[in-house]
Amino acid sequence: MMVLLGISVAIGFPALNPTPSHLAADEQDLANNLEVAREFAVSRTIHHRLRVLATTSPYQYVLEGFEGTPGVWTVKRAIALRRNIAFDSATLGAIAEFSSRGSLVTASQTFTLKDRAHGATPGTQWTTQVTVNAVGMVDKQ
């Protein structure tokens, strides 16, 4: 009897947990892809960047490599955020470009993700941030 109760609690507990699992997963994916863009830049000795597409749902970002011709970038991979996860309006169109030495070409860049399913009014949504500092180090907040 106790075993059945324990199994029932173990199965039902994650459904009661209010933690935004999609938000945490997209935060981790974004941080990992920023690190991949940095590693591509260093290992392939050409600039690579992560660029947030300024679109509506489903929100996406792309990893791109510079092809040498001014303004020509090749998409290496495109990533869509999970359902109900969005970029903050200030993050739309944001770019983190890495030089062949692994540092950012511009100043530090912060990407803000929000869970639109938890809190319909602005300021009440669950949010998280991923920041890349000037030397290219990625930090989740």
N, C-alpha and C positions, 0 to 999 in steps of 0.2 A: 504494500500500500504506500509506504513512504517513498519507494523507488518511483512509482507512478506519479506521485505528487511532485517529486524532484524533477522528473522529466517534463511534466506539464509546465512547471515554473521556468525551466531552462528554455523551453520552446516559446513560451509567451512573454518572457521578460524583454527581449529585444523589441517587440511591438510596443511596449510601454515606455521605452527609453526615448526621451525627447531629443537626443543628440542628432544634429543634422548630418547624417552619414553621407548623403550625396555631396554636401558642401565640403566635408573633410576630404572625400575622395577627389573632388575636382581641385581642391587646394593642393593636394599631394601631386596630382597629375600636372598641374601648372608649374609647380616648383621643379618637378622632375624634367619637364620639357624645357624649362629655362636652362637647367644644367646641361641638357643634351645640346641645346643651341650653342652654349658656351664651349662644350667639348668639341662639337663640329668645327667651330671657328678656330680653335687651337690646333686640332689634329689635321684639319684640311687647309690650314693657313689662308683662309679667306673669311671675310665677314659673314656671319650668320645672325639672324634675328628672329625674335618671336614677336608677331604682330597681332593685336586684337582687332578683329574685323568689326567695323562700326555697323552692326546689323541688329535686327531684332531676333526673337527666339526662332530657332535654337541658336544661342550665342556660340561663336566659334573663334578660334585663333589658329594661326598657321606658323610653322617653322619654315624659314626661307633662307636660301643661300645666295650670296651675291655672285653674279656671273661675269663681272669685269666691265661690262658695258654700263655706262651711267644709267641708273634707274631700272636696271634689269635684275630682278630677283626671281629665283626658281623656288616654287613651293616644294618642300621636302615631305611635309606631312600637314594634314589639316585635322584639327581636334574640335569636336563639339562638346559643349558642357552638357551635363545630365539634366533631366527634366527638373524644372523649377529653379535651376541655378542660373544666375545672370551676372554679367559684369556691371559694376557701378557705372553710371553715366560718364563719370570723369575718366574711366578706364577705357571706354570705347575708342578705338583708334590708337591706343598706346603701343609703343614700340620699345623693345629692349634689344639694341643692336650690339653685338659683341665683336671686338676686333680680333685679329689673329693671335693676339697675346692673351685673350680671355677677359679683357676689361671692357666695360661699357664705353661706347663711343660718346654717349651723352652722360649727364648726371644720373644719379640713382633714379630708379623707376619703381613705382608701387602699383600693383594690380589688386583691385578690390573685387571680391566675389560676394554675392549675397544670395541667400535662400529666400526666394519669393513666396514659398509655401508657408513660411512661418512669420507672420506679421504682415498684414496687408498695407499698413500705413507706413510711410517713410520714417525711418529712425527706429522702428521696432523689429526690423528684419535681422536675422542672424547674418553676420558678415564676418569675413576673414580677409586677411591681406597677405600678399606675397611681395616681398621687396627685393630688388637687386641693387646692391650698392655699386659705387663707381668702379671698384676693382673686380666686379663680376660675381661676388658671392651672393647666394640666394638665401633669404631668410623668411620663414613662415611666421606670422604673428597671430 
